[in-house]
Amino acid sequence: MKKSLIVSVAVGVAFLFAAGLYAGTTVPDSVKMECKGYEKHTKGIVEFSHKKHAEEYAAKAPELYKDGCGVCHHDDKGQALKDLKAGADVKNCFECHKKPGEKPKGKDAPKLDKKGELEYHAEAIHENCKGCHKEYNAKTGKKDAPETCTKCHPKSE
């Protein structure tokens, strides 16, 4: 009798602990892609929906989401981070893509290779998001994923 009580209590504690871990590893349904590294944002801040991407869009094009969270979250070589779960400790984009804004443009702009371009925060985000959106649209045969500035960036206030 005493043993079964101890086992029951242990199972209950383990269940509560596991539930607490799960509750602590959730991410918000939607994230404002605001970056503190910018002096001033020139376009409206993108509102990114983790929930829609992870559930709705992944269901429509599962082959694009075979890496799960690694579709967006990658290492320094651009390779998907494997086995990420909701709430995993991942870096903010700006921690690696440290130069605010887009790469310099114009005839006097320095010539940059791909690695140099991706040091710019906006270039990295745009490549990641727009590249996936184009691939998603091609796979689904629709134009559901936005590919232009005004479709993702709301008008600035």
C-alpha positions as CSV (number, residue, x, y, z in Angstrom):
1,M,0.0,0.0,0.0
2,K,2.8,2.4,1.0
3,K,4.7,1.6,-2.2
4,S,1.8,2.3,-4.5
5,L,1.2,5.6,-2.8
6,I,4.9,6.6,-3.3
7,V,4.7,5.5,-7.0
8,S,1.5,7.5,-7.4
9,V,3.0,10.6,-5.9
10,A,6.1,10.2,-8.0
11,V,4.1,9.9,-11.2
12,G,2.0,12.9,-10.3
13,V,5.1,15.0,-9.6
14,A,6.7,13.9,-12.9
15,F,3.5,14.8,-14.7
16,L,3.3,18.2,-13.1
17,F,7.0,18.8,-13.9
18,A,6.6,17.8,-17.5
19,A,3.5,20.0,-17.9
20,G,5.5,22.9,-16.4
21,L,8.3,22.3,-18.9
22,Y,5.8,22.2,-21.8
23,A,4.2,25.4,-20.6
24,G,7.6,27.1,-20.4
25,T,8.5,26.2,-23.9
26,T,5.8,27.9,-25.8
27,V,6.3,30.8,-28.3
28,P,3.8,33.5,-29.0
29,D,1.5,33.0,-31.9
30,S,2.7,36.2,-33.5
31,V,6.0,38.1,-33.2
32,K,6.7,41.7,-34.2
33,M,10.0,41.5,-36.1
34,E,11.3,44.7,-34.5
35,C,15.0,45.0,-34.3
36,K,16.7,47.2,-31.7
37,G,19.8,47.6,-33.8
38,Y,18.1,50.1,-36.1
39,E,18.2,53.8,-35.3
40,K,14.9,54.2,-37.2
41,H,12.8,51.7,-39.1
42,T,12.0,53.0,-42.6
43,K,9.2,50.5,-43.3
44,G,6.4,49.2,-41.0
45,I,7.4,46.4,-38.7
46,V,6.5,42.9,-40.0
47,E,4.1,40.9,-37.8
48,F,5.3,37.3,-38.2
49,S,2.9,34.5,-37.3
50,H,4.7,31.4,-35.9
51,K,1.4,29.6,-35.5
52,K,0.3,30.1,-39.1
53,H,3.7,29.1,-40.5
54,A,4.1,26.0,-38.2
55,E,0.5,24.8,-38.7
56,E,-1.4,26.1,-41.7
57,Y,1.4,26.7,-44.2
58,A,3.3,23.6,-43.2
59,A,0.2,21.5,-43.8
60,K,-0.2,23.0,-47.3
61,A,3.5,22.4,-48.3
62,P,5.0,19.8,-46.0
63,E,8.0,19.3,-48.2
64,L,9.1,22.9,-47.5
65,Y,8.8,22.3,-43.7
66,K,10.7,19.0,-43.5
67,D,13.3,20.7,-41.2
68,G,10.6,22.0,-38.9
69,C,11.7,25.2,-37.1
70,G,15.0,24.9,-39.0
71,V,13.2,26.2,-42.1
72,C,13.9,29.7,-40.7
73,H,16.4,29.1,-37.9
74,H,19.8,28.1,-39.2
75,D,23.5,27.9,-38.2
76,D,26.3,30.1,-39.4
77,K,26.6,28.0,-42.6
78,G,22.9,28.5,-43.5
79,Q,22.1,24.9,-42.5
80,A,18.8,24.2,-40.8
81,L,19.0,23.8,-37.0
82,K,17.7,20.2,-36.5
83,D,15.2,19.0,-33.9
84,L,14.2,22.4,-32.7
85,K,11.0,22.5,-30.6
86,A,8.8,25.4,-29.7
87,G,10.5,27.6,-27.1
88,A,14.1,26.3,-27.9
89,D,16.8,28.8,-27.2
90,V,17.6,30.3,-30.6
91,K,19.4,33.5,-31.4
92,N,17.8,36.6,-32.7
93,C,18.6,37.2,-36.3
94,F,20.5,40.4,-35.4
95,E,23.0,38.5,-33.3
96,C,24.6,37.2,-36.5
97,H,23.4,39.6,-39.1
98,K,24.7,42.6,-37.2
99,K,24.6,45.4,-39.7
100,P,21.3,47.2,-39.7
101,G,19.4,47.8,-42.9
102,E,20.1,46.7,-46.4
103,K,23.5,46.4,-48.2
104,P,24.7,49.7,-49.7
105,K,23.5,50.4,-53.2
106,G,24.6,52.6,-56.0
107,K,27.7,53.0,-58.2
108,D,29.9,53.8,-55.3
109,A,28.7,50.9,-53.1
110,P,31.3,48.3,-52.3
111,K,31.1,45.0,-54.2
112,L,30.1,42.3,-51.7
113,D,30.0,38.5,-52.0
114,K,27.0,36.6,-50.7
115,K,28.5,36.3,-47.2
116,G,29.1,40.1,-47.1
117,E,25.6,40.8,-48.2
118,L,24.1,38.5,-45.5
119,E,25.9,40.5,-42.8
120,Y,23.2,43.1,-43.4
121,H,20.1,42.2,-41.3
122,A,17.5,43.2,-43.8
123,E,19.3,41.3,-46.6
124,A,19.3,38.1,-44.5
125,I,15.7,38.4,-43.5
126,H,14.6,39.2,-47.0
127,E,16.5,36.3,-48.5
128,N,15.2,33.9,-45.9
129,C,11.5,35.0,-46.1
130,K,11.2,36.0,-49.7
131,G,13.1,32.9,-50.9
132,C,10.7,30.6,-48.9
133,H,7.7,32.6,-50.1
134,K,8.7,32.2,-53.7
135,E,9.3,28.5,-53.3
136,Y,6.0,28.1,-51.4
137,N,4.1,29.8,-54.2
138,A,5.8,27.7,-56.8
139,K,5.0,24.5,-54.9
140,T,1.3,25.4,-54.3
141,G,0.8,27.0,-57.7
142,K,-0.7,30.0,-56.0
143,K,0.4,33.5,-54.9
144,D,-0.6,33.1,-51.2
145,A,2.8,33.9,-49.8
146,P,3.7,37.6,-50.2
147,E,6.7,38.6,-52.2
148,T,6.6,42.4,-52.2
149,C,7.4,45.0,-49.6
150,T,3.9,46.3,-49.0
151,K,2.4,42.8,-48.5
152,C,4.6,42.1,-45.4
153,H,5.5,45.6,-44.1
154,P,2.5,47.6,-43.0
155,K,2.5,51.4,-43.7
156,S,4.6,53.2,-41.2
157,E,2.7,55.4,-38.8
